[in-house]
Amino acid sequence: MRGPLLLLLVALTSLGALLLGTRWRGRAVAGLARAGRGVLECAGLTLIFLAANLAVGGAAVLALRALTGQFVSFYVLNDATLLGLSTLQAIAWAWWRTPRD
């Protein structure tokens, strides 16, 4: 039940944002296609940054094991914050490479 409830919540807030943007801000609905492409680009970049962060983190864990002789667990990389930070990296990269007026 949790999944459908979350999808309904997101659908309702997206509809509200669509109405707010078209009626009060005068935005065209056609601009959503470009925004959707930007979202997909950021999602792909997020996965790339997440994979890179996990790879560098894994290498750091192995290096710490080798250098200190102590066991360091890969579970230190199992944190949802890493996904959020990877998303912020992706957004920053996308905005940096997109020319702004």
MMTF fields as JSON, N, C-alpha, C and O atoms, coordinates in Angstrom:
{
  "mmtfVersion": "1.0.0",
  "mmtfProducer": "UNKNOWN",
  "numBonds": 403,
  "numAtoms": 404,
  "numGroups": 101,
  "numChains": 1,
  "numModels": 1,
  "chainsPerModel": [1],
  "groupsPerChain": [101],
  "chainIdList": ["A"],
  "bondAtomList": [4, 2, 8, 6, 12, 10, 16, 14, 20, 18, 24, 22, 28, 26, 32, 30, 36, 34, 40, 38, 44, 42, 48, 46, 52, 50, 56, 54, 60, 58, 64, 62, 68, 66, 72, 70, 76, 74, 80, 78, 84, 82, 88, 86, 92, 90, 96, 94, 100, 98, 104, 102, 108, 106, 112, 110, 116, 114, 120, 118, 124, 122, 128, 126, 132, 130, 136, 134, 140, 138, 144, 142, 148, 146, 152, 150, 156, 154, 160, 158, 164, 162, 168, 166, 172, 170, 176, 174, 180, 178, 184, 182, 188, 186, 192, 190, 196, 194, 200, 198, 204, 202, 208, 206, 212, 210, 216, 214, 220, 218, 224, 222, 228, 226, 232, 230, 236, 234, 240, 238, 244, 242, 248, 246, 252, 250, 256, 254, 260, 258, 264, 262, 268, 266, 272, 270, 276, 274, 280, 278, 284, 282, 288, 286, 292, 290, 296, 294, 300, 298, 304, 302, 308, 306, 312, 310, 316, 314, 320, 318, 324, 322, 328, 326, 332, 330, 336, 334, 340, 338, 344, 342, 348, 346, 352, 350, 356, 354, 360, 358, 364, 362, 368, 366, 372, 370, 376, 374, 380, 378, 384, 382, 388, 386, 392, 390, 396, 394, 400, 398],
  "bondOrderList": [1, 1, 1, 1, 1, 1, 1, 1, 1, 1, 1, 1, 1, 1, 1, 1, 1, 1, 1, 1, 1, 1, 1, 1, 1, 1, 1, 1, 1, 1, 1, 1, 1, 1, 1, 1, 1, 1, 1, 1, 1, 1, 1, 1, 1, 1, 1, 1, 1, 1, 1, 1, 1, 1, 1, 1, 1, 1, 1, 1, 1, 1, 1, 1, 1, 1, 1, 1, 1, 1, 1, 1, 1, 1, 1, 1, 1, 1, 1, 1, 1, 1, 1, 1, 1, 1, 1, 1, 1, 1, 1, 1, 1, 1, 1, 1, 1, 1, 1, 1],
  "groupList": [{"groupName": "MET", "atomNameList": ["N", "CA", "C", "O"], "elementList": ["N", "C", "C", "O"], "formalChargeList": [0, 0, 0, 0], "bondAtomList": [1, 0, 2, 1, 3, 2], "bondOrderList": [1, 1, 2], "singleLetterCode": "M", "chemCompType": "L-PEPTIDE LINKING"}, {"groupName": "ARG", "atomNameList": ["N", "CA", "C", "O"], "elementList": ["N", "C", "C", "O"], "formalChargeList": [0, 0, 0, 0], "bondAtomList": [1, 0, 2, 1, 3, 2], "bondOrderList": [1, 1, 2], "singleLetterCode": "R", "chemCompType": "L-PEPTIDE LINKING"}, {"groupName": "GLY", "atomNameList": ["N", "CA", "C", "O"], "elementList": ["N", "C", "C", "O"], "formalChargeList": [0, 0, 0, 0], "bondAtomList": [1, 0, 2, 1, 3, 2], "bondOrderList": [1, 1, 2], "singleLetterCode": "G", "chemCompType": "PEPTIDE LINKING"}, {"groupName": "PRO", "atomNameList": ["N", "CA", "C", "O"], "elementList": ["N", "C", "C", "O"], "formalChargeList": [0, 0, 0, 0], "bondAtomList": [1, 0, 2, 1, 3, 2], "bondOrderList": [1, 1, 2], "singleLetterCode": "P", "chemCompType": "L-PEPTIDE LINKING"}, {"groupName": "LEU", "atomNameList": ["N", "CA", "C", "O"], "elementList": ["N", "C", "C", "O"], "formalChargeList": [0, 0, 0, 0], "bondAtomList": [1, 0, 2, 1, 3, 2], "bondOrderList": [1, 1, 2], "singleLetterCode": "L", "chemCompType": "L-PEPTIDE LINKING"}, {"groupName": "VAL", "atomNameList": ["N", "CA", "C", "O"], "elementList": ["N", "C", "C", "O"], "formalChargeList": [0, 0, 0, 0], "bondAtomList": [1, 0, 2, 1, 3, 2], "bondOrderList": [1, 1, 2], "singleLetterCode": "V", "chemCompType": "L-PEPTIDE LINKING"}, {"groupName": "ALA", "atomNameList": ["N", "CA", "C", "O"], "elementList": ["N", "C", "C", "O"], "formalChargeList": [0, 0, 0, 0], "bondAtomList": [1, 0, 2, 1, 3, 2], "bondOrderList": [1, 1, 2], "singleLetterCode": "A", "chemCompType": "L-PEPTIDE LINKING"}, {"groupName": "THR", "atomNameList": ["N", "CA", "C", "O"], "elementList": ["N", "C", "C", "O"], "formalChargeList": [0, 0, 0, 0], "bondAtomList": [1, 0, 2, 1, 3, 2], "bondOrderList": [1, 1, 2], "singleLetterCode": "T", "chemCompType": "L-PEPTIDE LINKING"}, {"groupName": "SER", "atomNameList": ["N", "CA", "C", "O"], "elementList": ["N", "C", "C", "O"], "formalChargeList": [0, 0, 0, 0], "bondAtomList": [1, 0, 2, 1, 3, 2], "bondOrderList": [1, 1, 2], "singleLetterCode": "S", "chemCompType": "L-PEPTIDE LINKING"}, {"groupName": "TRP", "atomNameList": ["N", "CA", "C", "O"], "elementList": ["N", "C", "C", "O"], "formalChargeList": [0, 0, 0, 0], "bondAtomList": [1, 0, 2, 1, 3, 2], "bondOrderList": [1, 1, 2], "singleLetterCode": "W", "chemCompType": "L-PEPTIDE LINKING"}, {"groupName": "GLU", "atomNameList": ["N", "CA", "C", "O"], "elementList": ["N", "C", "C", "O"], "formalChargeList": [0, 0, 0, 0], "bondAtomList": [1, 0, 2, 1, 3, 2], "bondOrderList": [1, 1, 2], "singleLetterCode": "E", "chemCompType": "L-PEPTIDE LINKING"}, {"groupName": "CYS", "atomNameList": ["N", "CA", "C", "O"], "elementList": ["N", "C", "C", "O"], "formalChargeList": [0, 0, 0, 0], "bondAtomList": [1, 0, 2, 1, 3, 2], "bondOrderList": [1, 1, 2], "singleLetterCode": "C", "chemCompType": "L-PEPTIDE LINKING"}, {"groupName": "ILE", "atomNameList": ["N", "CA", "C", "O"], "elementList": ["N", "C", "C", "O"], "formalChargeList": [0, 0, 0, 0], "bondAtomList": [1, 0, 2, 1, 3, 2], "bondOrderList": [1, 1, 2], "singleLetterCode": "I", "chemCompType": "L-PEPTIDE LINKING"}, {"groupName": "PHE", "atomNameList": ["N", "CA", "C", "O"], "elementList": ["N", "C", "C", "O"], "formalChargeList": [0, 0, 0, 0], "bondAtomList": [1, 0, 2, 1, 3, 2], "bondOrderList": [1, 1, 2], "singleLetterCode": "F", "chemCompType": "L-PEPTIDE LINKING"}, {"groupName": "ASN", "atomNameList": ["N", "CA", "C", "O"], "elementList": ["N", "C", "C", "O"], "formalChargeList": [0, 0, 0, 0], "bondAtomList": [1, 0, 2, 1, 3, 2], "bondOrderList": [1, 1, 2], "singleLetterCode": "N", "chemCompType": "L-PEPTIDE LINKING"}, {"groupName": "GLN", "atomNameList": ["N", "CA", "C", "O"], "elementList": ["N", "C", "C", "O"], "formalChargeList": [0, 0, 0, 0], "bondAtomList": [1, 0, 2, 1, 3, 2], "bondOrderList": [1, 1, 2], "singleLetterCode": "Q", "chemCompType": "L-PEPTIDE LINKING"}, {"groupName": "TYR", "atomNameList": ["N", "CA", "C", "O"], "elementList": ["N", "C", "C", "O"], "formalChargeList": [0, 0, 0, 0], "bondAtomList": [1, 0, 2, 1, 3, 2], "bondOrderList": [1, 1, 2], "singleLetterCode": "Y", "chemCompType": "L-PEPTIDE LINKING"}, {"groupName": "ASP", "atomNameList": ["N", "CA", "C", "O"], "elementList": ["N", "C", "C", "O"], "formalChargeList": [0, 0, 0, 0], "bondAtomList": [1, 0, 2, 1, 3, 2], "bondOrderList": [1, 1, 2], "singleLetterCode": "D", "chemCompType": "L-PEPTIDE LINKING"}],
  "groupTypeList": [0, 1, 2, 3, 4, 4, 4, 4, 4, 5, 6, 4, 7, 8, 4, 2, 6, 4, 4, 4, 2, 7, 1, 9, 1, 2, 1, 6, 5, 6, 2, 4, 6, 1, 6, 2, 1, 2, 5, 4, 10, 11, 6, 2, 4, 7, 4, 12, 13, 4, 6, 6, 14, 4, 6, 5, 2, 2, 6, 6, 5, 4, 6, 4, 1, 6, 4, 7, 2, 15, 13, 5, 8, 13, 16, 5, 4, 14, 17, 6, 7, 4, 4, 2, 4, 8, 7, 4, 15, 6, 12, 6, 9, 6, 9, 9, 1, 7, 3, 1, 17],
  "groupIdList": [1, 2, 3, 4, 5, 6, 7, 8, 9, 10, 11, 12, 13, 14, 15, 16, 17, 18, 19, 20, 21, 22, 23, 24, 25, 26, 27, 28, 29, 30, 31, 32, 33, 34, 35, 36, 37, 38, 39, 40, 41, 42, 43, 44, 45, 46, 47, 48, 49, 50, 51, 52, 53, 54, 55, 56, 57, 58, 59, 60, 61, 62, 63, 64, 65, 66, 67, 68, 69, 70, 71, 72, 73, 74, 75, 76, 77, 78, 79, 80, 81, 82, 83, 84, 85, 86, 87, 88, 89, 90, 91, 92, 93, 94, 95, 96, 97, 98, 99, 100, 101],
  "secStructList": [7, 2, 2, 2, 2, 2, 2, 2, 2, 2, 2, 2, 2, 2, 2, 2, 2, 2, 2, 0, 0, 0, 0, 0, 1, 7, 7, 7, 6, 6, 2, 2, 2, 2, 2, 2, 2, 2, 2, 2, 2, 2, 2, 2, 2, 2, 2, 2, 2, 2, 2, 2, 2, 2, 2, 2, 2, 2, 2, 2, 2, 2, 2, 2, 2, 2, 2, 2, 7, 1, 7, 7, 7, 4, 4, 4, 4, 7, 7, 2, 2, 2, 2, 2, 2, 2, 2, 2, 2, 2, 2, 2, 2, 2, 2, 2, 2, 1, 7, 7, 7],
  "xCoordList": [0.811, 0.0, 0.85, 0.414, 2.053, 2.922, 3.316, 3.326, 3.643, 4.055, 2.983, 3.258, 1.753, 0.693, 0.383, 0.062, 0.48, 0.214, 1.264, 0.934, 2.52, 3.584, 3.43, 3.644, 3.059, 2.847, 1.684, 1.755, 0.618, -0.522, -0.124, -0.523, 0.65, 1.123, 1.941, 1.73, 2.869, 3.714, 2.882, 3.116, 1.921, 1.055, 0.236, 0.087, -0.289, -1.092, -0.254, -0.69, 0.929, 1.767, 2.278, 2.449, 2.525, 2.94, 1.81, 2.046, 0.591, -0.563, -0.727, -1.002, -0.56, -0.633, 0.435, 0.161, 1.652, 2.73, 2.44, 2.746, 1.85, 1.479, 0.439, 0.557, -0.569, -1.605, -1.026, -1.352, -0.184, 0.446, 1.294, 1.256, 2.055, 2.938, 2.194, 2.588, 1.108, 0.401, -0.552, -0.656, -1.228, -2.234, -1.669, -2.025, -0.803, -0.32, 0.997, 1.261, 1.822, 3.132, 3.172, 4.155, 2.115, 2.049, 3.005, 3.374, 3.405, 4.317, 3.547, 2.375, 4.214, 3.593, 3.794, 4.856, 2.776, 2.861, 3.92, 4.515, 4.155, 5.134, 6.541, 7.374, 6.82, 8.143, 8.436, 9.577, 7.409, 7.614, 8.476, 9.182, 8.431, 9.246, 10.737, 11.512, 11.122, 12.523, 12.903, 14.003, 11.99, 12.244, 12.37, 13.207, 11.546, 11.623, 12.953, 13.521, 13.451, 14.773, 15.848, 16.789, 15.707, 16.666, 16.628, 17.667, 15.426, 15.283, 15.955, 16.679, 15.717, 16.344, 17.869, 18.594, 18.339, 19.781, 20.346, 21.379, 19.672, 20.146, 20.069, 20.93, 19.056, 18.952, 20.128, 20.716, 20.462, 21.605, 22.914, 23.766, 23.071, 24.281, 24.372, 25.462, 23.227, 23.221, 23.76, 24.559, 23.322, 23.82, 25.315, 26.028, 25.787, 27.217, 28.015, 29.023, 27.556, 28.262, 28.175, 29.141, 27.023, 26.891, 27.867, 28.53, 27.957, 28.898, 30.34, 31.138, 30.673, 32.033, 32.322, 33.405, 31.357, 31.553, 31.735, 32.575, 30.946, 31.08, 32.417, 33.042, 32.85, 34.136, 35.297, 36.187, 35.287, 36.348, 36.282, 37.313, 35.067, 34.915, 35.395, 36.044, 35.078, 35.552, 37.062, 37.675, 37.66, 39.125, 39.726, 40.764, 39.063, 39.55, 39.453, 40.355, 38.38, 38.24, 39.359, 39.987, 39.6, 40.672, 42.04, 42.889, 42.253, 43.526, 43.697, 44.785, 42.632, 42.713, 42.989, 43.743, 42.378, 42.649, 44.122, 44.753, 44.664, 46.05, 47.035, 48.043, 46.748, 47.691, 47.667, 48.71, 46.488, 46.385, 46.406, 46.693, 46.105, 46.049, 44.784, 44.632, 43.898, 42.644, 41.518, 41.58, 40.485, 39.329, 38.464, 38.045, 38.202, 37.268, 36.171, 36.451, 34.938, 33.813, 33.358, 33.42, 32.901, 32.301, 30.948, 30.417, 30.395, 29.11, 29.151, 28.097, 30.337, 30.405, 29.897, 29.532, 29.874, 29.386, 27.882, 27.296, 27.251, 25.821, 25.048, 24.549, 24.96, 24.291, 23.469, 23.977, 22.209, 21.333, 21.81, 21.462, 22.596, 23.129, 23.986, 24.038, 24.654, 25.5, 24.676, 25.139, 23.466, 22.589, 22.194, 22.196, 21.86, 21.514, 22.677, 22.498, 23.857, 25.036, 25.389, 25.821, 25.209, 25.44, 24.45, 24.798, 23.221, 22.216, 22.622, 22.502, 23.101, 23.563, 24.749, 24.845, 25.653, 26.764, 26.245, 26.743, 25.25, 24.689, 24.018, 24.184, 23.266, 22.597, 23.633, 23.504, 24.653, 25.703, 26.404, 26.669, 26.704, 27.363, 26.467, 26.933, 25.175, 24.246, 24.107, 24.085, 24.015, 23.894, 25.189, 25.157, 26.321, 27.61, 27.808, 28.329, 27.398, 27.638, 26.57, 26.746, 25.458, 24.384, 24.568, 24.617, 24.67, 24.848, 23.589, 22.469, 23.785, 22.681, 22.7, 23.758, 21.535, 21.44, 21.71, 21.673],
  "yCoordList": [-1.202, 0.0, 1.26, 2.321, 1.13, 2.292, 2.857, 4.073, 1.968, 2.398, 3.19, 4.289, 2.654, 3.41, 4.747, 5.73, 4.777, 6.026, 7.081, 8.247, 6.665, 7.605, 8.08, 9.256, 7.164, 7.561, 8.536, 9.492, 8.302, 9.212, 10.581, 11.607, 10.598, 11.858, 12.649, 13.85, 11.978, 12.646, 13.099, 14.18, 12.292, 12.672, 13.915, 14.811, 13.976, 15.137, 16.412, 17.472, 16.318, 17.516, 17.925, 19.115, 16.951, 17.284, 17.98, 18.942, 17.497, 18.153, 19.569, 20.499, 19.731, 21.069, 21.998, 23.164, 21.484, 22.294, 22.644, 23.75, 21.704, 21.962, 23.071, 23.985, 22.989, 24.033, 25.373, 26.405, 25.365, 26.602, 27.216, 28.427, 26.383, 26.89, 27.404, 28.409, 26.715, 27.133, 28.3, 29.198, 28.301, 29.338, 30.597, 31.704, 30.446, 31.621, 32.142, 33.343, 31.264, 31.701, 31.842, 32.345, 31.404, 31.552, 30.668, 31.003, 29.569, 28.65, 27.782, 27.474, 27.39, 26.523, 25.063, 24.684, 24.259, 22.837, 22.163, 21.163, 22.7, 22.125, 22.139, 21.319, 23.035, 23.096, 21.926, 21.733, 21.138, 19.993, 18.912, 18.186, 18.795, 17.784, 18.062, 17.149, 19.316, 19.686, 19.467, 19.003, 19.801, 19.573, 18.08, 17.671, 17.27, 15.819, 15.256, 14.376, 15.766, 15.337, 15.722, 14.963, 16.901, 17.327, 16.428, 16.115, 16.013, 15.097, 13.766, 13.225, 13.236, 11.965, 12.092, 11.169, 13.232, 13.465, 13.461, 12.843, 14.149, 14.187, 12.809, 12.458, 12.036, 10.682, 9.819, 9.078, 9.918, 9.175, 9.632, 8.815, 10.945, 11.476, 11.058, 10.804, 10.988, 10.538, 9.125, 8.827, 8.245, 6.867, 6.8, 5.993, 7.64, 7.674, 8.139, 7.529, 9.229, 9.725, 8.736, 8.571, 8.074, 7.084, 5.929, 5.485, 5.447, 4.364, 4.806, 4.046, 6.021, 6.533, 6.682, 6.321, 7.212, 7.366, 6.012, 5.867, 5.019, 3.68, 3.046, 2.368, 3.266, 2.709, 3.334, 2.624, 4.653, 5.332, 4.94, 4.721, 4.852, 4.436, 3.014, 2.726, 2.121, 0.742, 0.657, -0.109, 1.442, 1.473, 2.018, 1.544, 3.016, 3.585, 2.548, 2.459, 1.775, 0.725, -0.308, -0.709, -0.732, -1.708, -1.137, -1.845, 0.14, 0.778, 0.873, 0.625, 1.229, 1.295, -0.075, -0.191, -1.11, -2.465, -2.817, -3.378, -2.483, -2.832, -2.0, -2.524, -0.719, 0.17, 0.016, 0.096, -0.204, -0.268, -1.688, -1.899, -2.666, -4.042, -4.353, -5.46, -3.404, -3.615, -3.815, -3.382, -4.493, -4.733, -3.48, -2.949, -3.013, -1.916, -2.475, -3.045, -2.316, -2.921, -2.06, -0.831, -2.744, -2.03, -1.427, -0.579, -1.869, -1.354, 0.129, 0.755, 0.706, 2.145, 2.923, 4.093, 2.27, 2.911, 2.753, 3.342, 1.962, 1.684, 2.765, 2.529, 3.938, 5.061, 5.796, 6.115, 6.06, 6.74, 8.153, 8.721, 8.712, 10.057, 10.1, 11.122, 8.999, 8.95, 9.147, 9.782, 8.609, 8.818, 10.292, 10.85, 10.916, 12.339, 13.207, 14.136, 12.907, 13.681, 13.452, 14.377, 12.229, 11.942, 12.702, 13.163, 12.83, 13.614, 15.074, 15.706, 15.614, 17.013, 17.192, 18.209, 16.216, 16.286, 16.307, 17.063, 15.48, 15.4, 16.713, 17.182, 17.306, 18.58, 19.668, 20.453, 19.715, 20.727, 20.542, 21.519, 19.298, 19.028, 19.453, 20.076, 19.113, 19.455, 20.971, 21.492, 21.661, 23.119, 23.764, 24.78, 23.184, 23.734, 23.626, 24.55, 22.514, 22.31, 22.913, 22.966, 23.374, 23.99, 25.5, 26.109, 26.111, 27.576, 28.276, 27.898, 29.277, 30.057, 31.452, 32.002, 32.001, 33.38, 34.399, 35.6],
  "zCoordList": [0.0, 0.0, 0.0, -0.447, 0.5, 0.621, -0.743, -0.934, -1.695, -3.031, -3.76, -4.241, -3.855, -4.528, -3.849, -4.518, -2.53, -1.814, -2.17, -2.387, -2.227, -2.588, -4.033, -4.327, -4.935, -6.327, -6.452, -7.225, -5.699, -5.71, -5.172, -5.722, -4.115, -3.546, -4.562, -4.736, -5.227, -6.224, -7.419, -7.958, -7.835, -8.954, -8.603, -9.434, -7.392, -6.992, -6.903, -7.354, -6.331, -6.254, -7.63, -7.893, -8.519, -9.89, -10.639, -11.369, -10.459, -11.081, -10.542, -11.301, -9.246, -8.655, -9.216, -9.5, -9.378, -9.951, -11.405, -11.851, -12.147, -13.535, -13.613, -14.429, -12.771, -12.756, -12.329, -12.915, -11.329, -10.867, -11.973, -12.193, -12.665, -13.715, -14.931, -15.522, -15.315, -16.526, -16.275, -17.111, -15.169, -14.932, -14.298, -14.701, -13.323, -12.606, -13.135, -13.068, -13.656, -14.145, -15.659, -16.205, -16.351, -17.798, -18.574, -19.7, -18.011, -18.7, -19.689, -19.474, -20.774, -21.774, -21.38, -20.886, -21.603, -21.294, -22.174, -21.77, -23.363, -24.283, -23.688, -24.075, -22.773, -22.148, -21.23, -20.811, -20.914, -20.035, -20.689, -19.989, -21.994, -22.677, -22.456, -22.169, -22.591, -22.362, -20.902, -20.604, -19.995, -18.57, -18.28, -17.475, -18.927, -18.741, -19.201, -18.554, -20.324, -20.798, -19.786, -19.555, -19.183, -18.165, -16.94, -16.358, -16.548, -15.411, -15.719, -14.884, -16.919, -17.293, -17.362, -16.992, -17.832, -17.865, -16.452, -16.195, -15.534, -14.152, -13.496, -12.688, -13.834, -13.276, -13.75, -12.962, -15.027, -15.547, -14.931, -14.582, -14.799, -14.173, -12.709, -12.196, -12.043, -10.649, -10.54, -9.653, -11.448, -11.426, -11.711, -11.115, -12.615, -12.927, -11.711, -11.354, -11.071, -9.89, -8.73, -7.985, -8.568, -7.503, -7.727, -6.79, -8.958, -9.266, -9.021, -8.473, -9.422, -9.205, -7.711, -7.25, -6.953, -5.515, -4.833, -3.945, -5.252, -4.675, -5.056, -4.24, -6.287, -6.724, -5.95, -5.483, -5.817, -5.071, -3.597, -2.961, -3.059, -1.668, -1.441, -0.435, -2.377, -2.268, -2.32, -1.576, -3.199, -3.283, -1.987, -1.524, -1.41, -0.143, 0.984, 1.818, 1.015, 2.029, 1.869, 2.849, 0.636, 0.405, 0.766, 1.309, 0.466, 0.802, 2.315, 2.835, 3.021, 4.48, 5.088, 6.054, 4.522, 5.004, 4.816, 5.712, 3.644, 3.338, 4.164, 4.639, 4.334, 5.017, 6.535, 7.184, 7.099, 8.561, 9.096, 10.274, 8.248, 8.708, 9.503, 10.019, 9.6, 10.317, 9.315, 8.164, 9.811, 8.948, 8.883, 9.912, 7.667, 7.428, 6.539, 5.484, 6.958, 6.255, 5.081, 5.12, 4.041, 2.917, 3.296, 2.579, 4.427, 4.859, 5.208, 5.323, 5.379, 5.626, 4.41, 4.524, 3.25, 2.024, 1.853, 0.945, 2.721, 2.634, 3.396, 4.496, 2.798, 3.433, 2.375, 1.3, 2.681, 1.724, 1.421, 0.386, 2.313, 2.086, 0.828, 0.144, 0.523, -0.668, -1.937, -2.884, -1.96, -3.109, -3.225, -4.322, -2.111, -2.129, -2.578, -3.364, -2.083, -2.481, -3.943, -4.632, -4.416, -5.838, -6.713, -7.8, -6.235, -6.961, -7.025, -8.074, -5.919, -5.929, -6.871, -7.558, -6.91, -7.86, -9.296, -10.13, -9.579, -10.927, -11.317, -12.443, -10.404, -10.699, -10.944, -11.884, -10.105, -10.285, -11.631, -12.331, -11.993, -13.278, -14.44, -15.394, -14.355, -15.44, -15.583, -16.697, -14.478, -14.553, -15.029, -15.722, -14.664, -15.046, -16.558, -17.183, -17.142, -18.573, -19.453, -20.67, -18.88, -19.662, -19.653, -18.584, -20.825, -20.852, -20.331, -20.677, -19.512, -18.944, -19.543, -19.848, -19.7, -20.232, -19.162, -19.429]
}
